[in-house]
Amino acid sequence: MAQQVRGVIARAKGEPVRIETITVPDPGPGEAVVKVQACGVCHTDLHYREGGINDEFPFLLGHEAAGVVESVGEGVSEVAPGDFVILNWRAVCGQCRACLRGRPQYCFDTHNARQKMTLADGTELTPALGIGAFAEKTLVAAGQCTKVDPEASPAAAGLLGCGVMAGIGAAINTGGVGRGDSVAVIGCGGVGNAAVVGARLAGAARIIAVDIDDRKLETARGLGATHTVNSRSTDPVEAVRELTGGFGADVVIEAVGRPETYEQAFYARDLAGTVVLVGVPTPDMRIDLPLLDVFGRGGALKSSWYGDCLPSRDFPMLIDLYRQGRLDLDAFVTETIALDEVEQAFARMHDGDVLRSVVIL
């Protein structure tokens, strides 16, 4: 029987979000209903509210979440009612050319629930990243549920559903950071600081955090950065080179998503080094680099989709590290808030006052 619950809705571009009653249908084949316990407030949700993703309003916001499976539809075997899960927005299909070549982390046909959640009047909702977890319960594809250790804090675990996984994965999966490498991270918000953590987990010898906000740089140092650079007052390219013997970093992770910071990342890497773009640009942005420099510097220019993660592989492993005290996910939780405080959390996030606000339900 369909259920009515509370959820955070963005009705139109730029309008403040509001709590409304939504209808969650019973799960159909391949689907699951999840009782949401915690959901982080991510920049992507703000992009949805601002019309920066698409114009398929109204949106049910929220996607960086953990909770408990309440019910499953026909044919679901990967999770069962009562399982504690992290939600992900890339449920792999198993049949596309990437999956068949043994690279499911690049799945080209990821999927979501087939049924639609609706407003009380029947208006269909577009769930953010196919999840819609600023709600007491949500309907997802069962493949979007990754079972993990239920002893993990929901507020911390849910952050692996997007930002923290994107940053850690940018360093470990996409950037291939190895023991003894030098790494620079440009932009030290939630994703950038997660990249700092990823570089530390991978054994990087030198981790240089770059930002224009000393508060974020201090956080980065606490999470494992060995050096910090305030690029408002210091040329970051020259600073990174100076800190790496004049050569540049082996891996530079750009976690801002702007042409000027990408150019800094390009020139701050060593010859044959790697640039990883994990910051999300807007459609109008362009870069202009001398093609001879692209050729002459060698190495690799990569973009990182969701940290190139495979949730079934990476989420349980990272939760194990968290439970062992080797990955401080709690450090990313700046504050916990109620469902009706999301709009205020957007403002604090925009002002750089938090790494993550987390809604607790």
C-alpha positions in Angstrom: 0.0 0.0 0.0 1.4 3.4 -0.9 2.6 5.6 1.9 2.5 9.3 2.6 5.6 10.9 4.1 7.3 14.3 4.4 9.9 15.4 1.9 11.8 18.5 0.8 10.6 19.8 -2.5 12.0 22.4 -4.9 9.0 23.7 -6.9 10.7 26.2 -9.2 14.0 27.6 -10.0 15.5 29.6 -7.2 12.5 29.3 -4.9 13.1 28.3 -1.3 12.5 24.7 -0.7 9.6 23.5 1.4 8.3 20.5 3.3 5.5 18.8 1.5 3.6 15.5 1.7 4.7 13.0 -0.9 3.4 9.6 -1.9 5.8 6.6 -2.0 4.4 3.6 -3.9 5.0 0.0 -2.9 8.2 -1.3 -4.5 7.7 -2.9 -7.9 10.0 -5.5 -9.5 13.7 -4.6 -8.9 12.8 -1.8 -6.5 13.1 -1.1 -2.7 11.6 1.3 -0.3 14.2 2.7 2.2 13.5 4.4 5.5 16.0 7.2 5.4 18.0 7.8 8.6 20.4 10.5 7.5 21.1 12.6 4.4 23.9 15.0 3.7 23.2 18.5 2.2 25.3 18.5 -1.0 26.0 21.2 -3.5 24.3 19.1 -6.1 21.0 19.5 -4.3 21.5 23.3 -4.5 22.3 23.0 -8.2 18.9 21.2 -8.7 17.1 24.0 -6.8 18.8 26.6 -9.0 17.9 24.8 -12.2 21.5 24.0 -12.9 20.9 20.3 -13.6 17.7 20.3 -15.6 14.3 21.9 -15.5 12.3 18.9 -14.6 10.6 20.5 -11.5 9.3 19.7 -9.0 12.4 18.0 -7.5 12.5 15.8 -4.4 15.9 16.8 -3.1 18.5 14.8 -1.2 20.8 11.9 -2.4 23.7 11.5 0.0 22.0 9.1 2.4 21.9 6.0 4.5 18.9 4.1 5.9 17.2 0.8 6.4 15.4 -1.2 3.7 11.7 -1.4 4.6 10.4 -3.5 1.7 11.5 -4.9 -1.6 9.8 -5.8 -4.9 9.7 -8.9 -6.9 13.1 -10.4 -8.0 15.2 -8.4 -5.5 17.9 -10.6 -4.0 20.8 -8.2 -3.2 19.1 -6.6 -0.2 16.3 -7.6 2.2 14.1 -5.7 4.7 16.1 -4.7 7.7 19.4 -4.2 5.9 21.3 -1.1 6.7 22.3 0.5 3.4 24.1 3.4 1.8 22.2 4.8 -1.3 24.1 5.3 -4.5 23.2 7.0 -7.7 24.9 4.6 -10.1 23.1 1.3 -10.0 25.0 -0.7 -12.6 23.2 -2.6 -15.3 25.6 -5.5 -15.8 24.9 -5.6 -19.5 26.3 -2.5 -21.2 29.7 -2.6 -23.0 31.5 -1.3 -19.9 30.0 -3.9 -17.6 30.7 -6.7 -20.0 34.3 -5.6 -20.3 34.7 -6.0 -16.5 34.5 -2.2 -15.8 31.2 -1.8 -14.1 32.4 1.4 -12.4 32.0 3.0 -15.8 28.5 1.6 -16.4 26.9 3.5 -19.3 23.3 2.4 -18.5 22.8 3.0 -14.8 19.2 3.0 -13.7 16.7 4.2 -11.0 13.3 3.1 -9.8 10.8 2.8 -12.7 7.8 4.1 -10.6 7.5 7.7 -9.7 7.0 9.2 -6.3 4.4 12.0 -6.4 3.0 15.0 -4.5 -0.3 14.4 -2.8 -2.2 15.8 -5.8 -0.5 13.2 -8.1 2.2 15.5 -9.6 5.2 13.4 -10.5 8.4 14.2 -8.7 12.0 14.1 -10.1 14.2 12.6 -7.4 17.6 14.2 -7.1 20.1 11.8 -8.8 17.4 9.2 -8.9 17.3 9.0 -5.1 15.3 11.8 -3.4 16.4 11.2 0.2 15.4 14.4 1.9 12.3 12.4 2.9 11.3 10.0 5.6 11.1 7.2 3.0 12.2 6.9 -0.6 11.7 4.6 -3.5 14.9 3.5 -5.4 16.2 0.7 -7.6 17.4 -2.1 -5.4 20.8 -1.8 -7.1 21.1 1.7 -5.6 21.2 0.1 -2.1 24.6 -1.1 -0.8 24.5 -3.1 2.4 27.2 -2.1 4.9 28.0 -2.7 8.6 24.9 -1.6 10.6 27.1 -0.4 13.5 28.2 2.5 11.4 26.8 5.9 12.2 24.1 6.8 9.6 25.2 10.4 9.5 28.8 9.4 8.6 28.0 6.5 6.4 25.6 8.4 4.2 28.3 10.8 3.1 29.9 7.9 1.1 26.8 8.1 -1.1 28.2 11.2 -2.9 30.8 13.8 -1.8 33.2 11.8 0.4 33.3 8.9 -2.1 33.8 11.3 -5.0 36.9 12.8 -3.3 38.4 9.6 -2.0 37.8 7.9 -5.3 39.3 10.8 -7.2 42.6 10.2 -5.4 42.6 6.4 -5.2 40.6 5.2 -8.1 41.0 7.9 -10.8 44.3 9.5 -9.8 45.9 6.2 -8.9 47.8 7.9 -6.0 50.5 5.5 -4.7 53.0 5.2 -1.9 55.4 8.1 -1.8 53.6 10.3 -4.4 53.2 14.0 -4.1 49.6 15.2 -4.4 48.0 18.7 -4.7 44.3 19.2 -4.1 42.8 22.5 -5.4 39.6 23.3 -3.6 39.1 22.1 0.0 35.4 21.8 0.5 33.8 18.4 1.3 35.0 16.7 -1.9 38.5 18.3 -1.9 39.1 17.4 1.7 37.9 13.9 1.0 40.5 13.8 -1.7 43.1 14.8 0.9 41.9 11.8 3.0 42.1 9.5 0.0 45.7 10.6 -0.8 46.6 9.9 2.8 45.0 6.5 2.8 47.0 5.7 -0.4 50.3 6.5 1.2 51.1 9.8 -0.4 54.3 11.4 1.0 53.3 15.0 0.4 49.8 16.3 0.3 49.4 20.0 -0.6 46.0 21.6 0.1 45.1 24.7 -1.9 42.2 27.0 -1.2 41.3 30.7 -0.7 39.7 30.0 2.8 42.0 29.5 5.7 39.3 27.7 7.6 39.1 25.0 4.9 42.9 24.8 4.8 43.0 24.2 8.6 40.5 21.4 8.2 42.6 19.9 5.4 45.6 19.9 7.6 43.7 18.1 10.3 42.6 15.5 7.7 46.1 14.8 6.5 47.5 17.6 4.4 51.2 18.1 5.0 51.2 21.6 3.5 48.6 24.3 2.8 48.6 27.2 0.2 46.2 30.1 0.3 45.8 30.9 -3.4 44.2 34.2 -2.7 47.6 35.6 -1.6 50.1 33.1 -3.2 50.5 31.7 -6.8 49.4 28.1 -6.3 51.4 26.8 -9.3 54.6 28.3 -8.0 53.9 27.2 -4.4 53.2 23.6 -5.5 56.4 23.5 -7.5 58.4 24.9 -4.7 57.1 22.3 -2.3 57.9 19.5 -4.8 61.5 20.3 -5.6 60.6 22.6 -8.4 58.9 19.8 -10.4 55.2 19.8 -9.6 53.0 17.2 -8.0 52.6 13.7 -9.3 48.8 14.0 -9.1 46.8 17.2 -8.9 43.1 16.9 -8.1 40.9 19.9 -9.1 37.8 19.9 -6.8 36.4 23.3 -7.8 35.3 22.9 -11.4 36.4 26.2 -12.9 38.6 27.0 -15.9 41.1 29.0 -13.9 41.6 26.4 -11.3 41.8 23.7 -13.9 44.6 25.6 -15.6 46.4 25.9 -12.3 46.1 22.1 -11.8 47.4 21.5 -15.4 50.6 23.6 -14.7 51.1 22.5 -11.1 51.7 18.8 -12.1 55.0 17.2 -12.8 56.0 16.0 -16.3 54.0 12.8 -17.0 51.8 13.7 -14.0 48.1 13.3 -13.7 45.3 15.9 -13.5 42.0 14.7 -12.1 38.9 16.9 -12.5 36.3 16.1 -9.9 34.8 19.6 -9.5 31.7 19.9 -11.6 31.8 22.7 -14.2 28.7 24.5 -15.6 27.8 24.0 -19.3 29.1 27.4 -20.4 32.6 26.9 -19.1 35.5 26.5 -21.6 39.3 26.0 -21.3 42.0 27.3 -23.6 45.4 25.5 -23.3 48.3 25.4 -25.8 48.1 22.0 -27.5 51.8 21.9 -27.5 51.8 22.0 -23.7 49.2 19.2 -23.6 51.5 17.1 -25.7 54.8 18.2 -24.2 53.9 17.7 -20.5 52.7 14.2 -21.2 50.8 12.3 -18.4 47.1 12.1 -18.2 44.1 14.5 -18.0 41.2 12.7 -16.4 37.7 13.4 -15.1 36.4 11.5 -12.2 32.8 10.2 -12.3 31.6 9.6 -8.7 35.2 8.9 -7.8 35.1 6.0 -10.4 33.7 4.0 -7.5 31.9 0.6 -7.6 29.6 0.9 -4.6 29.4 -2.8 -4.0 33.2 -2.9 -3.7 34.1 0.5 -2.2 31.3 1.3 0.3 31.8 -1.8 2.5 35.6 -1.4 2.4 35.5 2.2 3.5 33.0 1.5 6.2 35.3 -1.2 7.5 38.1 1.4 7.6 35.8 3.8 9.4 34.9 1.2 12.0 38.6 0.4 12.5 39.3 4.1 13.2 41.4 4.5 10.1 38.9 6.7 8.2 37.4 9.6 10.1 34.1 10.1 8.4 32.7 11.8 11.5 35.1 14.7 10.8 33.0 15.6 7.7 29.8 16.0 9.8 29.9 19.7 10.8 26.3 19.7 12.1 23.2 17.7 12.2 19.8 19.3 11.4 16.1 18.6 11.0 14.3 18.1 7.7 12.9 21.6 7.8 16.3 23.2 8.1 17.6 22.4 4.6 17.1 25.9 3.2 19.2 27.4 6.0 21.8 24.7 5.4 22.1 25.7 1.8 23.0 29.2 2.9 25.7 28.0 5.3 27.1 25.7 2.7 27.2 28.6 0.2 29.1 30.7 2.7 31.7 28.0 3.3 30.7 27.6 7.0 30.4 23.8 6.9 31.9 20.7 5.3 28.5 18.9 5.6 25.2 19.6 7.3 23.4 16.2 7.7 19.7 15.8 8.0 18.7 13.3 10.7 15.3 11.7 10.4 
